[in-house]
Structures are given as structure tokens and as C-alpha cells.
């Protein structure tokens, strides 16, 4: 039983999506705090 390794592309896409969502959320929070 050898687990099939995940494709590097899927790993990069998943990590990029998480980082992008976190960055956008953080950026929106910062901009909202500055404008108010």
C-alpha cells in the first residue's frame, strides 16, 4: 500500500489559493480600517 503522491501542480494551486485568499482578506481589512 503506497499512497499516491499528489501532483505538485495541485499542491501549488491549493497553497496559492489559500495564500491569495488570506492576503486579499488581510488587505481588505487593512484598507477598511484606514478608510473608516
Buried (B, 14 or more C-beta within 10 A) or exposed (E): EEEEEEEEEEEEEEEEEEEEEEEEEEEEEEEEEEEE
